[in-house]
Amino acid sequence: MSAEDKIALLCDELQVLAFNMAEEVDTLNFHSQREAAADMRRRGVFDSLDEMRDKIRRLERELRSCGRDAQAEDVVEMDALLEVMHKCGGEPDNFRQFVSELIPLIRMLDKWGERGPIDGCGSPL
């Protein structure tokens, strides 16, 4: 499989994951760090986060191997937002940071869910 084929496949997979993650984030209980973390665990959000971050890292490597560094930076930005979400589950001090990053995260998840992580790469749902 060529690098471009791998990139296209990862984009399609990430588009679906982002769409589903956006739905989960939109309906989470954010009254407190404890409630948010429990809600994320109950729904399996952390497993989805891990899967998404694994695919993001693979996509980043493939993009960089093809010299598409600018597109790789957008992917790295999503990985950083997901890291903040993941830390919310176990570190109360990070909850405030997570809440402050929530709007950018939702925007990026919505964008990826509609168009994929790289414009023109993902296929419509």
N, C-alpha and C positions, 0 to 999 in steps of 0.2 A: 504494500500500500504506500503510495507516495505521501510526502509531507502535506501536500495540498488536500489529498483525500482525508488524511487524518485530521487536518484542521477543519474541514467541512463536517466530518462526523462529530468531532468534539463540539463544534458550534451548534449542531442540531441537538445534541444531548444536553448541552448547557441551556439552550433556549427552553426546552421542556422543564428542566430543573428550576430555572429562574421563574418561569410562569407559575409553577407549583409553589415555590418558596414565597413569591409575592402574595399568593392567596393566604398562606400560613401567617406571614408577618402582619397582613392587614387585620387579622382577627385575633391576634395574641392579646392576652390580659397583661397590661403594663402598669397595674396599680402599684406594684412594688417589685423589687429585684427577685424576691423569693417566688412571687406568683408568676412572673414572666419566665423564670427558669423552670419552674414546675410545669407550666403550660408547654414550654418548648420540649421538655423531656417526654411529657405525656403524648405529644403529637409526633414524636420521632424527628423533630426538627434538627437535632444535633447530628443524627445519622445522615440526613439530607445535606447538612452543611459540610460534613466530612467528604461526602461523595462529590459535592459541587467543587469544593476546594481542591480535591485530587484532580478533577478534570480541568480546572482552571490552571493548575500548575503544569499539567501535560500540554495544554493549549499554549501556554506561555513559551514553553520550551520549543514547541513546533514553530511558533511564529518567529521566535528569535533565530532558529536554525534556517529560516527562509529569508532572514534580513528584514522582517516586518516588525521592527522594534517599536514604532509608534503605536501600532495596534496592540502589542504586548503590554504597553504601559496602561492601557485601559483595562486590560484583564487583571493586572497587578492591583489596580485601584479597587476592583470588586473583591479581590482576595483580602485586601486590608479591611474592607467594610465587614466581610464575613468573619474575619478574625475577631473583631470587636464584638460581634453578635455571639460568637462561640464563648468568649471570655465572660460574657454576662452570666452564663450558666453557673459559674463557680466562684467568681470573684465579685463580691458586692461593690467594691470601689469602682468597677468598670461599668456598672449599670448607668450611671449618669452620662458617661461617655457614649454608651450604646444608645441611650435615648437621644442624645444630641446628633448622632449619626443616622438616626432612623429615617429621616426624610430623604437624605441622599441615597441611602440603601434602597428604600422603596422605589425611588425614581429609577435607579439603575436596574433593579429587578424588573420593573415594568418595561423598561426599554429592551432589556435582554429577552424578556418573555414575548415581546411583540416582534422584534427584529433579529434577535440573536446577539451574541456578544460582539460580533464584528459585522458592521453594516454590509449587507449583501452576501453574508456567509450562511446564515441560518435559513431554514425553509419555514414557510408559514405553518402554523399549527392546524 
